[in-house]
Amino acid sequence: MKSPRLNRIHVVAAFSAAAIFISGCAQQQQQRQQASAGGTHGSASKAAPAPKASAPARADGYGPSYSSFEEGGSKFVRGSMAFPSGRLEGSGLLLEKVVPAEAMVGVPFTYRYHVKNLTPNSIHQVMVTDRVTQNFSATSANPKPATVNGGLATWALDSLGPNETKVITVTGSSSEEGTVTTCGWATYSPILCEPIKILKPALELVKKLTPEAIICDPVNMTLTVRNSGSSTLHDVSVSDELPSGLTTSDGKTSITSPVGTLRPGESKDIPVALKAGRPGKFDNTAKATSREGVSAQASATTVVRQAVISLTCTAPSERFLGRPGDFCFKISNTGDAACPDAVIEATLPAGVTLQSSTGGGTAAGGKVTWRVGTLGAGQSKEVCATVVSAAAGQVSISATANGGCAKPATATCQTTYRGIAAVLLEVIDVSDPIEVGANETYEVVVTNQGTAPLTNVKLSSKLEASQQFVSGSGSSAVSGSGSPITYGTVASIPAKGKASWKVVVKATKGGDVRFHTILNSDQTERPVEETESTHQY
């Protein structure tokens, strides 16, 4: 049981119980006689006068005091005594006893004690002792005494609250005429109490992390430290050693944040922006400490995901000049996060033009751009550009893929463009019909309609018997003494180039004749032949 606080209780040296008892009983008998003067128990001649209050037995205020009163036609005497000093001043307990001034033989009567705490504080271990002469026989007491031995009854009242009064009543009778004397005294223990409040220091730490993030996005962390105890905490500090791959926005690998003083129930939030240097799962523990030696820990987990894009390119190994070729690019996301705003951009080399595209590709500034959009984890998409090259040789097209915060990917593929020679052999007669004896001129023209040179061009023309070679001129020498007519070899006719000759023959006989010309070259696997008809008359 907690002891109430006693403020400024004067601890007074107690007088011995025997001294108080002897003095009190002697003065009590004397003053009771004074209080009851003027009548005796059993006298019927005249009523006893009402008892009057009397002053203390001694002028210095020490000892018991008495007063008398009448109630219900009966006379009573009230005695009082302060303990432990015998004086009201400096004492903490007042014992008052009210007894009847007279009682009848064999008739029960009651006397009572009023035990009063004179202080504004609680007093403890209050003991009241009552001693009564042997001619009194007690029949009851309320409360019952703790002990009764040899005419002494003792009550253990434990504690009295500030200015509290407790009452003890004793009922009994006397079987013979005479005087019953009851003496009482009290003791208590002044106790000096001071409360000492016992406090419990405690810290609480909560760590929150963004549960899932993309590698280029910040990872938000909040450390909340709270004083969850009943005492103020000082020099509170929060620290966090970050796991490998996770740093603060300014590149630090650890966090130390002084908080200072936290009152009971007070908390503080510490927000921290983190960034991830790699994808993966990050889990670590933060710690809070204080000067008082209490600490707390808290853990949290975040998963950082990343889109990883790759780019591949396919193209035909060879194409002929002027023919379209398809360059196709395939973008794939092999990461564990979606790749937003994916874009493929291919650069066209000089001399290469876009003929068409798939997937919404657009050409501008020598580039073809495809806006792929969001590419989910594990997804792929292919786009193609159909191009033509104006020049022979190897054509390389490189492309770059970007998207979200994924690292760019590049790819290059090549196609070799080759030219091809295409022969057009034309032979016409200038004058048709022609009279016998007149000359006919044949124009022979070789055109390279292809995209590659026509090399080692060799021609010959056959004359019928009704015609006779006269002369020839052109891109190479022309000779003939009969049939066939031969042409000097033309080493090369460039693409879209021409070689031409004029051959003059004489009509020697009438008839429907044919001028037959044959061409061979490095690029022609079979002879190219052309025949012109002429009517001679």
C-alpha positions as CSV (number, residue, x, y, z in Angstrom):
1,M,0.0,0.0,0.0
2,K,1.3,3.4,-0.9
3,S,2.0,5.9,1.9
4,P,0.4,9.3,1.4
5,R,2.8,12.2,1.5
6,L,3.3,14.0,4.8
7,N,4.1,17.7,4.4
8,R,5.9,19.3,7.3
9,I,4.7,16.9,10.0
10,H,6.4,17.9,13.2
11,V,8.0,14.8,14.7
12,V,7.7,15.3,18.4
13,A,9.4,13.2,21.1
14,A,6.7,11.0,22.6
15,F,6.2,11.0,26.3
16,S,6.1,7.7,27.9
17,A,2.7,6.1,28.0
18,A,3.1,5.5,31.7
19,A,3.6,9.1,32.5
20,I,0.6,10.2,30.5
21,F,-1.5,7.4,32.0
22,I,-0.6,8.3,35.6
23,S,-1.0,12.1,35.2
24,G,-4.2,11.7,33.1
25,C,-5.9,9.3,35.4
26,A,-5.1,11.4,38.5
27,Q,-6.3,14.6,36.9
28,Q,-9.3,12.8,35.4
29,Q,-10.5,11.6,38.8
30,Q,-10.1,15.1,40.3
31,Q,-11.9,16.9,37.4
32,R,-14.6,14.4,37.2
33,Q,-15.4,14.9,40.8
34,Q,-15.5,18.7,40.1
35,A,-17.7,18.1,37.1
36,S,-20.2,15.9,39.1
37,A,-20.3,18.0,42.3
38,G,-23.8,18.8,43.7
39,G,-25.3,15.3,43.4
40,T,-24.5,11.5,43.8
41,H,-25.7,8.3,42.0
42,G,-29.0,7.2,43.6
43,S,-29.9,10.4,45.5
44,A,-33.6,11.3,44.9
45,S,-33.8,14.5,47.0
46,K,-32.7,16.9,44.3
47,A,-31.3,16.8,40.8
48,A,-27.7,17.2,40.2
49,P,-26.8,20.5,38.4
50,A,-25.6,20.3,34.8
51,P,-21.9,19.8,34.5
52,K,-19.8,22.8,33.5
53,A,-16.8,22.9,31.3
54,S,-13.6,23.2,33.2
55,A,-10.1,24.6,32.2
56,P,-7.1,22.4,31.8
57,A,-5.6,21.1,35.0
58,R,-2.5,23.1,34.5
59,A,-2.0,26.7,33.4
60,D,0.7,25.6,30.8
61,G,-2.0,23.7,28.8
62,Y,-0.5,20.3,29.5
63,G,-2.7,17.3,30.4
64,P,-6.3,16.3,29.9
65,S,-9.2,18.7,29.9
66,Y,-12.8,18.0,30.8
67,S,-16.3,19.3,30.1
68,S,-19.7,18.1,31.0
69,F,-23.1,18.2,29.2
70,E,-26.6,16.8,29.4
71,E,-28.3,14.9,26.7
72,G,-31.7,13.1,26.9
73,G,-31.9,13.8,30.6
74,S,-28.6,12.2,31.4
75,K,-25.3,13.8,32.4
76,F,-22.1,13.1,30.5
77,V,-18.5,14.0,31.0
78,R,-16.2,14.6,28.0
79,G,-12.4,14.3,28.6
80,S,-9.8,15.0,26.0
81,M,-6.0,14.6,25.7
82,A,-3.5,15.4,22.9
83,F,-0.8,12.9,22.0
84,P,2.1,12.6,22.1
85,S,3.0,15.9,23.8
86,G,0.0,16.3,26.1
87,R,-0.6,19.7,24.5
88,L,-2.7,20.5,21.4
89,E,0.1,22.5,20.0
90,G,2.7,20.2,18.6
91,S,0.5,17.1,18.8
92,G,-1.0,15.1,16.0
93,L,-3.7,13.1,17.7
94,L,-6.6,14.1,20.0
95,L,-8.2,11.4,22.1
96,E,-11.7,12.4,23.4
97,K,-13.7,10.2,25.7
98,V,-17.4,10.6,26.6
99,V,-18.6,8.7,29.6
100,P,-21.9,8.9,31.6
101,A,-21.5,10.8,34.8
102,E,-23.6,8.1,36.6
103,A,-24.8,4.6,35.9
104,M,-27.0,2.1,37.7
105,V,-25.8,-1.1,39.2
106,G,-26.4,-4.0,36.8
107,V,-27.7,-1.6,34.0
108,P,-25.5,-1.6,30.9
109,F,-24.0,1.7,29.9
110,T,-21.7,2.8,27.0
111,Y,-18.7,5.0,26.8
112,R,-16.9,6.0,23.6
113,Y,-13.6,7.3,22.3
114,H,-13.3,9.8,19.5
115,V,-9.8,9.4,17.9
116,K,-9.1,12.5,15.8
117,N,-6.2,13.2,13.5
118,L,-5.3,16.9,14.1
119,T,-3.1,17.2,11.0
120,P,-3.9,17.8,7.3
121,N,-1.9,14.7,6.6
122,S,-2.4,11.0,7.2
123,I,-1.0,9.4,10.3
124,H,-0.2,5.7,10.7
125,Q,0.0,2.9,13.2
126,V,-2.6,4.5,15.4
127,M,-3.0,2.4,18.6
128,V,-5.6,3.2,21.3
129,T,-5.4,1.5,24.7
130,D,-8.2,1.5,27.3
131,R,-7.7,0.4,31.0
132,V,-10.8,0.0,33.1
133,T,-11.1,-1.0,36.8
134,Q,-12.1,-4.5,37.7
135,N,-15.6,-3.6,38.9
136,F,-16.6,-3.1,35.2
137,S,-17.7,-6.0,33.0
138,A,-17.6,-5.3,29.3
139,T,-20.2,-7.0,27.1
140,S,-19.4,-5.5,23.7
141,A,-17.1,-3.2,21.8
142,N,-17.2,-1.7,18.3
143,P,-14.9,-2.1,16.7
144,K,-13.6,-5.2,18.6
145,P,-10.2,-4.6,20.2
146,A,-7.2,-6.3,18.8
147,T,-6.1,-7.6,22.2
148,V,-7.7,-7.8,25.7
149,N,-5.4,-8.7,28.5
150,G,-5.6,-8.0,32.3
151,G,-8.0,-5.2,32.0
152,L,-6.2,-3.6,29.1
153,A,-7.9,-3.5,25.7
154,T,-6.0,-2.3,22.6
155,W,-7.4,-1.2,19.3
156,A,-5.1,-1.1,16.2
157,L,-6.7,1.6,14.0
158,D,-3.9,1.5,11.4
159,S,-4.2,4.9,9.6
160,L,-6.2,8.1,10.0
161,G,-6.7,10.3,7.0
162,P,-6.2,14.1,7.2
163,N,-8.5,15.4,10.0
164,E,-10.3,12.1,10.1
165,T,-12.0,10.9,13.3
166,K,-12.8,7.3,14.2
167,V,-15.1,6.2,17.1
168,I,-14.6,3.3,19.5
169,T,-17.6,2.4,21.7
170,V,-17.5,0.1,24.8
171,T,-20.6,-1.3,26.5
172,G,-20.8,-3.0,29.8
173,S,-22.1,-2.7,33.4
174,S,-21.0,-2.8,37.1
175,S,-22.5,-5.3,39.5
176,E,-21.8,-3.2,42.6
177,E,-22.0,0.3,43.9
178,G,-18.8,2.4,43.7
179,T,-16.7,4.0,41.0
180,V,-15.7,2.6,37.7
181,T,-12.6,4.3,36.3
182,T,-11.6,4.0,32.6
183,C,-8.3,5.5,31.4
184,G,-7.2,5.6,27.8
185,W,-4.1,6.7,25.8
186,A,-3.0,6.6,22.2
187,T,0.1,6.3,20.2
188,Y,0.9,6.8,16.5
189,S,3.9,6.9,14.2
190,P,4.6,10.1,12.2
191,I,5.9,8.9,8.8
192,L,7.8,11.1,6.4
193,C,6.9,10.0,2.8
194,E,8.1,11.4,-0.5
195,P,6.9,10.0,-3.8
196,I,9.5,8.9,-6.3
197,K,8.0,8.5,-9.8
198,I,9.4,5.5,-11.6
199,L,9.5,6.1,-15.3
200,K,10.0,3.6,-18.2
201,P,12.1,4.9,-21.1
202,A,11.2,3.4,-24.5
203,L,11.7,4.1,-28.1
204,E,9.7,3.0,-31.2
205,L,11.0,3.2,-34.7
206,V,9.0,2.7,-37.9
207,K,10.6,2.4,-41.3
208,K,8.6,2.8,-44.5
209,L,9.9,2.3,-48.1
210,T,8.3,2.5,-51.5
211,P,7.3,-1.1,-51.9
212,E,8.1,-1.2,-55.6
213,A,9.9,1.2,-57.9
214,I,11.5,1.6,-61.3
215,I,15.2,2.1,-61.3
216,C,15.1,5.7,-62.6
217,D,12.4,6.7,-60.1
218,P,13.2,7.8,-56.5
219,V,12.7,5.4,-53.7
220,N,11.0,7.3,-50.9
221,M,11.9,6.3,-47.3
222,T,10.4,7.7,-44.1
223,L,11.9,6.9,-40.6
224,T,9.5,7.7,-37.8
225,V,11.0,7.7,-34.3
226,R,8.6,7.9,-31.3
227,N,9.1,8.2,-27.6
228,S,6.7,5.4,-26.5
229,G,7.8,5.5,-22.9
230,S,6.9,7.6,-19.9
231,S,10.2,9.6,-19.6
232,T,11.8,12.3,-21.7
233,L,14.6,11.0,-23.9
234,H,17.6,13.1,-24.8
235,D,20.1,13.0,-27.7
236,V,17.9,10.8,-29.8
237,S,19.5,9.8,-33.1
238,V,18.5,7.6,-36.0
239,S,21.0,5.8,-38.3
240,D,20.6,3.6,-41.3
241,E,23.4,1.8,-43.2
242,L,22.0,1.4,-46.7
243,P,22.4,-1.9,-48.5
244,S,24.7,-2.1,-51.5
245,G,23.1,-0.6,-54.6
246,L,20.9,1.9,-52.7
247,T,22.1,5.4,-51.9
248,T,20.7,8.7,-50.9
249,S,20.0,11.2,-53.7
250,D,23.4,12.8,-53.1
251,G,25.2,9.5,-53.2
252,K,25.7,8.7,-49.5
253,T,25.6,5.1,-48.4
254,S,24.5,5.8,-44.8
255,I,22.1,8.1,-42.9
256,T,22.6,9.6,-39.5
257,S,19.9,12.0,-38.3
258,P,20.1,13.7,-34.9
259,V,16.6,14.1,-33.4
260,G,17.4,15.7,-30.1
261,T,14.9,15.6,-27.2
262,L,11.6,13.7,-27.4
263,R,9.0,14.1,-24.8
264,P,6.7,11.1,-23.9
265,G,4.4,10.4,-26.9
266,E,6.3,12.8,-29.2
267,S,7.5,11.6,-32.5
268,K,9.5,12.9,-35.5
269,D,9.4,11.9,-39.2
270,I,12.6,11.8,-41.2
271,P,11.9,11.7,-44.9
272,V,14.8,10.5,-47.1
273,A,14.9,10.3,-51.0
274,L,16.9,7.3,-52.1
275,K,18.0,6.1,-55.6
276,A,18.9,2.6,-56.8
277,G,22.0,1.9,-58.8
278,R,20.8,-1.6,-59.9
279,P,17.6,-3.6,-60.0
280,G,16.8,-6.1,-57.2
281,K,15.4,-6.5,-53.7
282,F,16.7,-4.3,-51.0
283,D,16.1,-5.1,-47.3
284,N,17.9,-3.5,-44.3
285,T,17.5,-2.3,-40.7
286,A,17.6,1.2,-39.3
287,K,18.3,1.9,-35.6
288,A,17.3,4.6,-33.1
289,T,19.2,5.3,-29.9
290,S,19.1,7.8,-27.0
291,R,21.4,9.0,-24.2
292,E,19.4,7.0,-21.7
293,G,20.5,3.8,-23.4
294,V,17.3,2.7,-25.0
295,S,17.2,1.8,-28.6
296,A,14.8,0.5,-31.3
297,Q,15.2,-1.1,-34.7
298,A,13.0,-1.3,-37.8
299,S,13.3,-3.0,-41.2
300,A,11.6,-2.5,-44.6
301,T,11.9,-3.9,-48.1
302,T,11.7,-2.4,-51.5
303,V,11.9,-4.1,-54.9
304,V,13.5,-2.1,-57.7
305,R,12.6,-3.2,-61.3
306,Q,14.2,-2.2,-64.6
307,A,13.2,-2.4,-68.2
308,V,16.0,-3.9,-70.3
309,I,15.7,-3.4,-74.1
310,S,17.6,-5.1,-76.9
311,L,17.5,-4.4,-80.6
312,T,18.3,-6.7,-83.5
313,C,18.4,-6.0,-87.3
314,T,17.8,-8.2,-90.3
315,A,18.3,-7.3,-94.0
316,P,18.9,-9.2,-97.3
317,S,22.6,-9.9,-97.9
318,E,22.4,-8.6,-101.5
319,R,20.1,-6.6,-103.7
320,F,20.4,-5.2,-107.2
321,L,20.5,-1.5,-107.7
322,G,17.1,0.0,-108.1
323,R,15.5,-2.9,-106.3
324,P,13.9,-2.3,-102.8
325,G,15.4,-3.9,-99.7
326,D,13.8,-4.4,-96.3
327,F,15.7,-3.5,-93.2
328,C,13.7,-4.8,-90.2
329,F,14.4,-4.0,-86.5
330,K,13.1,-6.0,-83.6
331,I,12.9,-4.4,-80.1
332,S,12.6,-6.7,-77.1
333,N,12.1,-5.9,-73.4
334,T,13.9,-8.6,-71.4
335,G,13.6,-6.8,-68.1
336,D,11.1,-7.1,-65.3
337,A,9.4,-3.7,-65.7
338,A,7.4,-2.2,-68.6
339,C,9.3,0.2,-70.9
340,P,7.2,3.2,-71.6
341,D,7.6,5.5,-74.6
342,A,9.8,3.1,-76.6
343,V,11.2,4.6,-79.8
344,I,13.4,3.2,-82.6
345,E,15.3,5.6,-84.8
346,A,17.3,4.5,-87.8
347,T,19.7,6.7,-89.8
348,L,19.6,6.4,-93.6
349,P,23.0,6.9,-95.3
350,A,23.4,9.2,-98.3
351,G,22.0,7.8,-101.5
352,V,19.4,5.7,-99.6
353,T,15.8,6.7,-99.6
354,L,12.8,5.3,-97.8
355,Q,10.2,3.8,-100.0
356,S,7.8,2.5,-97.4
357,S,7.7,1.4,-93.7
358,T,5.6,-0.7,-91.3
359,G,4.6,0.2,-87.8
360,G,4.0,3.8,-88.5
361,G,7.6,4.8,-89.3
362,T,8.1,8.3,-90.5
363,A,11.0,9.8,-92.4
364,A,12.5,13.2,-91.7
365,G,16.0,14.6,-91.8
366,G,17.6,11.5,-93.1
367,K,16.1,9.3,-90.3
368,V,13.2,6.9,-89.9
369,T,11.4,7.0,-86.5
370,W,9.0,4.5,-85.0
371,R,7.2,5.4,-81.9
372,V,6.5,1.9,-80.4
373,G,4.8,3.1,-77.2
374,T,4.8,1.0,-74.0
375,L,6.6,-2.3,-74.3
376,G,5.7,-4.7,-71.5
377,A,8.2,-7.0,-69.7
378,G,8.9,-9.9,-72.0
379,Q,7.3,-8.2,-75.1
380,S,8.8,-7.6,-78.5
381,K,7.8,-5.7,-81.6
382,E,9.3,-5.6,-85.1
383,V,9.2,-2.8,-87.6
384,C,10.6,-2.6,-91.1
385,A,11.9,0.1,-93.6
386,T,11.9,-0.6,-97.3
387,V,14.7,1.4,-98.9
388,V,16.4,1.8,-102.3
389,S,20.0,2.7,-102.9
390,A,21.2,4.9,-105.7
391,A,24.7,3.5,-105.7
392,A,26.2,0.1,-105.7
393,G,28.2,-1.1,-102.7
394,Q,27.5,-2.0,-99.1
395,V,24.7,-0.1,-97.4
396,S,24.7,-0.1,-93.6
397,I,21.8,1.2,-91.6
398,S,22.1,1.7,-87.8
399,A,19.3,2.2,-85.4
400,T,19.0,3.1,-81.7
401,A,16.2,2.1,-79.4
402,N,15.3,4.1,-76.3
403,G,12.5,3.9,-73.8
404,G,11.7,5.1,-70.3
405,C,14.8,4.8,-68.2
406,A,16.1,1.7,-70.0
407,K,19.6,1.9,-71.3
408,P,19.6,2.5,-75.1
409,A,20.2,-0.4,-77.4
410,T,21.7,-0.2,-80.9
411,A,21.8,-2.5,-83.9
412,T,23.3,-2.4,-87.5
413,C,22.8,-4.5,-90.5
414,Q,24.1,-4.4,-94.1
415,T,23.0,-5.1,-97.6
416,T,25.3,-5.2,-100.6
417,Y,23.8,-3.4,-103.6
418,R,25.0,-4.6,-107.0
419,G,24.4,-3.2,-110.5
420,I,23.2,-5.3,-113.5
421,A,23.7,-4.6,-117.1
422,A,20.7,-4.7,-119.4
423,V,21.3,-4.7,-123.1
424,L,19.0,-3.0,-125.7
425,L,20.2,-3.6,-129.2
426,E,18.5,-1.5,-131.9
427,V,19.1,-1.7,-135.7
428,I,17.2,0.5,-138.2
429,D,17.5,1.2,-141.9
430,V,17.5,4.8,-142.8
431,S,15.9,4.4,-146.3
432,D,13.4,1.7,-147.0
433,P,12.6,0.8,-149.8
434,I,15.7,1.4,-151.8
435,E,16.5,1.1,-155.5
436,V,19.0,-1.4,-156.7
437,G,22.4,0.3,-157.1
438,A,21.6,2.7,-154.3
439,N,23.2,2.8,-150.8
440,E,21.3,1.9,-147.6
441,T,22.5,3.1,-144.2
442,Y,21.9,1.0,-141.1
443,E,22.1,2.6,-137.7
444,V,23.2,0.2,-134.9
445,V,22.7,1.4,-131.3
446,V,23.6,-0.6,-128.1
447,T,22.0,0.9,-125.0
448,N,23.0,-0.3,-121.4
449,Q,19.6,0.0,-119.6
450,G,21.0,-1.6,-116.5
451,T,22.8,-0.3,-113.4
452,A,26.2,-1.8,-114.1
453,P,28.7,-1.4,-117.0
454,L,28.3,-3.6,-120.0
455,T,31.8,-4.8,-120.8
456,N,33.6,-6.4,-123.8
457,V,30.9,-5.6,-126.1
458,K,31.4,-7.4,-129.5
459,L,29.1,-7.1,-132.5
460,S,28.9,-8.6,-136.0
461,S,26.4,-8.1,-138.8
462,K,25.5,-10.6,-141.6
463,L,24.9,-9.4,-145.2
464,E,22.8,-11.3,-147.7
465,A,24.1,-11.8,-151.3
466,S,22.1,-9.0,-152.7
467,Q,24.0,-6.4,-150.5
468,Q,27.6,-5.2,-150.5
469,F,29.5,-3.6,-147.6
470,V,30.5,0.0,-148.4
471,S,31.7,1.6,-145.1
472,G,31.1,1.8,-141.4
473,S,31.8,4.2,-138.5
474,G,30.9,4.6,-134.9
475,S,32.0,3.8,-131.4
476,S,34.5,1.3,-132.7
477,A,36.0,0.5,-136.1
478,V,33.8,-1.3,-138.6
479,S,35.3,-3.5,-141.3
480,G,34.2,-6.1,-143.8
481,S,35.0,-7.3,-147.3
482,G,31.9,-9.4,-147.5
483,S,29.8,-11.0,-144.8
484,P,30.0,-10.8,-141.8
485,I,30.8,-7.2,-141.0
486,T,32.9,-6.9,-137.8
487,Y,33.0,-4.2,-135.2
488,G,35.8,-3.3,-132.9
489,T,35.3,-4.4,-129.3
490,V,33.9,-1.8,-127.0
491,A,35.5,-2.2,-123.6
492,S,32.7,-0.8,-121.5
493,I,29.3,0.9,-121.9
494,P,28.4,2.5,-118.6
495,A,24.9,2.2,-117.0
496,K,22.4,4.1,-119.1
497,G,25.2,4.7,-121.7
498,K,25.1,4.0,-125.4
499,A,27.4,2.9,-128.3
500,S,26.3,3.5,-131.9
501,W,27.5,2.8,-135.4
502,K,26.5,3.5,-139.0
503,V,27.0,0.9,-141.6
504,V,26.6,1.7,-145.3
505,V,25.8,-1.1,-147.8
506,K,24.9,-1.1,-151.5
507,A,21.8,-2.9,-152.9
508,T,23.0,-5.1,-155.8
509,K,19.8,-7.0,-156.5
510,G,16.1,-6.6,-155.7
511,G,14.3,-8.5,-153.0
512,D,13.2,-8.7,-149.4
513,V,16.5,-8.8,-147.5
514,R,17.5,-9.0,-143.8
515,F,20.3,-7.2,-142.0
516,H,21.1,-9.5,-139.1
517,T,23.3,-8.1,-136.1
518,I,24.6,-10.2,-133.2
519,L,25.9,-8.8,-129.8
520,N,28.0,-10.6,-127.2
521,S,29.4,-9.2,-123.9
522,D,30.7,-10.3,-120.5
523,Q,27.2,-9.9,-119.0
524,T,25.2,-11.7,-121.6
525,E,25.1,-15.5,-121.3
526,R,23.6,-15.8,-124.7
527,P,24.0,-13.7,-127.9
528,V,21.6,-10.8,-128.4
529,E,20.3,-10.7,-132.0
530,E,18.5,-8.0,-133.9
531,T,17.3,-8.2,-137.6
532,E,16.2,-5.3,-139.8
533,S,14.2,-6.0,-143.0
534,T,14.8,-3.9,-146.2
535,H,12.9,-4.0,-149.5
536,Q,15.2,-3.5,-152.5
537,Y,13.7,-3.0,-156.0
